Amino acid sequence: MTRKRLGVLGALLCSTFASAQPLEAKSFLMDKERGWFWYEQAPAPVESAPKPKAEAGQGTAKPVEVRMYEQFKAGMQEARIVAMFNPTQANVERYVQYRTALVKLADQLAEAGQRVVWANAEYDFTQARPVSAVGLQVHDAEKTEQRRRTFDRLAKTHVLYFFFKADCPYCHAFAPVLLGFSQATGIKIFPVSLDGGGLPEFPAPHKDHGQAAALGATTVPAVYLANPSTREITPVAFGIQSETELVDRVMAIANPGMSGFVDASTPIHSLEGLEP
């Protein structure tokens, strides 16, 4: 019985060993089709793929402050959610503690930032816009003088195209404002009526000969700043505007460098062929 078991075990081991050998590893000596006299090279060793190099800085640890912020943010968010859905005294107080700590951190940053501004003139916006009473007086005086020079120049070279309709109540309300602006700045008004009628301030307007459609003045009242010598015209306002708004808009158009918010791509149309 023991000899029989050993025989069975040996057969199993042999069959397992034979099945474990891949076909590619079979020796050419055992391949009768190729014979005994073929010269064959040993199979080249399989090269393992090179491991990708770690990117520079990949293993760099985050600054301690960043980890502190992430922990604080996660804790505050969790406290807020818990207090929102279970507003017990303890839960709400925990969230308020986080919120108070956040306000204190913001105050510290604001104070430190203010000291940096005081120590560096390039960060101090009060250089361009003073906040003290004396500084504001000087600033306002400079602005007034700049407006005077600008409107004196425009009065010699530009006119304001005013498109309106006689049956437009907004045009009737805006006409006195525009006339007052003209009298204050010296820029003449060139009134153009889309329906042929006049206004009390402009009883004898020019008739529209396609200028409004060419400029896209589909809404009245509409005001354009025009330079007849260069044949350029720029939109100023649509609808009712105050005299102060007109001053600011014309100043911005005439002096694009005054404000970083004035888009240099403000549409400028040509008066070519649009003269009344």
C-alpha positions in Angstrom: 0.0 0.0 0.0 2.8 2.4 0.8 4.6 1.6 -2.5 1.4 2.3 -4.3 0.9 5.7 -2.6 4.5 6.6 -3.5 3.8 5.8 -7.1 0.7 7.9 -7.3 2.5 10.8 -5.6 5.4 10.5 -8.1 3.1 10.6 -11.0 1.3 13.7 -9.7 4.6 15.4 -9.2 5.8 14.6 -12.7 2.6 15.8 -14.3 2.6 19.0 -12.3 6.2 19.7 -13.3 5.5 19.0 -16.9 2.4 21.3 -17.0 4.4 24.1 -15.3 7.0 24.3 -18.1 6.0 26.9 -20.7 6.1 25.9 -24.3 8.7 28.5 -25.1 11.1 27.1 -22.6 11.1 23.7 -24.4 14.7 22.7 -25.3 15.5 22.5 -29.0 17.2 19.1 -28.3 13.7 17.7 -27.6 12.3 19.1 -30.8 12.7 16.4 -33.4 11.6 18.6 -36.3 14.6 20.8 -35.8 17.1 17.9 -35.3 20.3 17.7 -33.3 22.6 19.9 -35.4 20.9 23.3 -35.4 22.9 26.1 -33.8 20.6 28.3 -31.8 21.3 31.3 -29.5 20.1 31.4 -26.0 17.1 33.6 -25.5 17.9 37.1 -24.5 17.0 38.1 -21.0 13.8 40.1 -20.7 14.6 43.6 -19.6 12.2 45.1 -17.1 10.6 48.4 -17.9 12.5 51.3 -16.3 10.8 52.8 -13.4 9.4 56.4 -14.0 11.5 59.0 -12.4 9.9 61.0 -9.6 9.0 64.5 -10.6 11.0 67.3 -9.0 9.3 68.5 -5.9 6.9 65.6 -5.8 8.0 64.6 -2.4 8.2 68.1 -1.1 6.3 68.4 2.1 3.7 71.2 2.4 4.6 74.2 4.6 3.4 73.9 8.1 1.1 76.9 7.6 -0.7 75.2 4.7 -1.3 72.1 6.8 -2.6 74.2 9.6 -5.0 76.0 7.2 -6.3 72.8 5.8 -6.9 71.4 9.3 -8.6 74.6 10.4 -10.8 74.7 7.3 -11.9 71.1 7.7 -12.6 71.6 11.4 -14.6 74.7 10.8 -16.6 73.2 7.9 -17.4 70.1 10.1 -18.4 72.3 13.0 -20.7 74.4 10.8 -22.4 71.4 9.3 -22.9 69.8 12.7 -24.3 73.0 14.2 -26.6 73.5 11.2 -28.3 70.1 11.5 -28.0 69.7 15.3 -28.0 73.3 16.7 -27.3 72.4 20.3 -25.6 74.9 22.6 -22.3 73.0 22.5 -22.4 72.5 18.7 -23.2 76.1 18.0 -20.6 77.3 20.4 -17.9 75.2 18.8 -18.7 76.7 15.4 -18.7 80.2 16.8 -15.3 79.6 18.3 -14.0 78.7 14.9 -15.6 81.8 13.4 -14.1 84.1 16.1 -10.7 82.6 15.5 -11.0 83.2 11.8 -11.9 86.9 12.3 -8.9 87.3 14.6 -6.6 85.8 11.9 -8.1 88.1 9.3 -7.5 91.1 11.6 -3.9 90.1 12.1 -3.4 89.8 8.3 -5.0 93.2 7.7 -2.9 94.9 10.2 0.3 93.4 8.8 -0.7 94.3 5.3 -1.3 97.9 6.4 2.2 98.1 7.8 3.6 96.8 4.5 1.6 99.5 2.6 2.9 102.2 4.9 6.5 101.1 4.3 6.2 100.8 0.5 4.9 103.7 -1.6 4.1 101.6 -4.6 1.3 99.8 -2.6 -0.2 103.0 -1.2 -3.2 104.1 -3.2 -3.5 107.3 -1.2 -0.8 108.6 -3.4 -3.3 108.8 -6.2 -6.4 109.3 -4.2 -5.7 111.1 -0.8 -8.0 110.5 2.1 -7.1 113.5 4.3 -9.0 116.7 4.1 -6.0 118.7 2.8 -5.1 116.0 0.3 -8.6 115.9 -1.0 -8.6 119.6 -1.6 -5.5 119.4 -3.7 -6.7 116.3 -5.5 -10.1 118.0 -6.3 -8.3 121.2 -7.5 -6.2 119.1 -9.9 -9.2 117.3 -11.2 -11.0 120.5 -11.8 -8.1 122.0 -13.7 -7.8 118.8 -15.8 -11.5 118.9 -16.7 -11.2 122.6 -17.7 -8.2 121.9 -20.0 -10.0 118.8 -21.5 -13.2 120.6 -22.2 -11.5 123.7 -23.6 -9.7 121.4 -26.1 -12.8 119.4 -27.0 -14.9 122.6 -27.5 -12.5 123.5 -30.3 -12.4 120.1 -32.0 -15.6 118.2 -31.1 -19.3 118.3 -31.1 -22.0 116.2 -29.5 -24.5 114.4 -31.7 -27.8 114.2 -30.0 -30.3 111.8 -31.5 -33.9 112.1 -30.3 -37.6 111.9 -31.2 -40.1 114.6 -30.6 -42.6 112.2 -29.0 -40.1 110.7 -26.6 -40.7 111.8 -23.0 -37.2 110.8 -22.0 -35.8 113.0 -24.7 -37.8 115.9 -23.4 -36.5 115.3 -19.9 -32.9 114.9 -21.0 -32.7 117.8 -23.4 -32.3 120.5 -20.6 -29.6 118.5 -19.0 -27.6 118.1 -22.2 -28.1 121.8 -23.0 -26.7 122.7 -19.5 -23.7 120.5 -20.1 -23.1 122.2 -23.4 -23.2 125.7 -21.8 -20.9 124.6 -19.0 -18.3 122.9 -21.2 -18.5 124.9 -24.4 -19.0 121.7 -26.5 -21.7 122.4 -29.1 -24.7 120.2 -29.6 -25.6 118.8 -33.1 -29.3 117.8 -32.7 -30.7 115.1 -35.0 -34.4 114.2 -35.0 -35.4 110.7 -36.0 -39.0 111.7 -36.6 -38.5 115.2 -37.9 -40.0 117.0 -34.9 -38.2 119.3 -32.5 -37.8 119.9 -28.8 -38.2 123.2 -26.8 -34.4 123.3 -26.3 -33.8 122.3 -30.0 -36.7 123.6 -32.0 -34.9 123.3 -35.4 -33.0 120.0 -35.4 -31.3 118.3 -38.4 -33.2 115.5 -40.0 -31.9 112.0 -39.8 -30.5 110.8 -43.1 -29.4 107.4 -42.0 -26.8 108.5 -39.4 -28.7 106.8 -36.5 -29.0 103.5 -38.3 -25.4 103.6 -39.4 -24.2 104.2 -35.8 -26.6 101.7 -34.2 -28.5 104.4 -32.3 -31.7 102.4 -32.0 -32.5 103.8 -28.5 -33.2 107.5 -27.9 -32.0 109.7 -26.4 -28.5 108.9 -27.6 -25.4 111.1 -27.4 -22.2 110.7 -29.4 -18.9 112.6 -29.2 -17.8 113.5 -32.7 -14.6 115.0 -34.2 -15.6 116.4 -37.7 -12.0 116.9 -38.7 -11.0 113.3 -38.2 -14.5 111.9 -38.9 -14.5 109.9 -35.7 -17.5 109.5 -33.5 -17.7 107.6 -30.1 -20.9 106.7 -28.1 -21.2 108.6 -24.9 -24.6 107.8 -23.4 -28.0 106.2 -24.1 -31.0 107.2 -22.1 -31.3 109.9 -19.4 -28.0 110.8 -17.8 -27.1 113.5 -15.2 -24.7 116.3 -16.0 -22.1 114.8 -13.7 -22.3 111.4 -15.5 -21.8 113.2 -18.8 -18.8 115.0 -17.5 -17.3 111.7 -16.2 -18.0 109.8 -19.4 -16.6 112.5 -21.8 -13.5 112.9 -19.6 -12.9 109.1 -19.7 -13.3 109.0 -23.5 -11.1 112.0 -24.1 -8.4 110.7 -21.6 -8.3 106.9 -21.9 -5.2 106.7 -19.6 -7.1 108.2 -16.7 -8.8 105.0 -15.7 -7.7 101.4 -16.0 -11.4 100.5 -16.4 -11.8 102.3 -19.7 -11.7 99.7 -22.4 -9.4 100.7 -25.2 -11.8 98.9 -27.6 -14.6 101.4 -27.1 -16.2 101.5 -30.5 -15.3 104.5 -32.6 -17.3 104.9 -35.8 -16.6 107.0 -38.8 -18.6 110.0 -39.9 -17.6 109.3 -43.6 -20.8 109.8 -45.6 -22.9 110.5 -42.6 -22.8 114.3 -42.6 -26.3 115.9 -42.6 
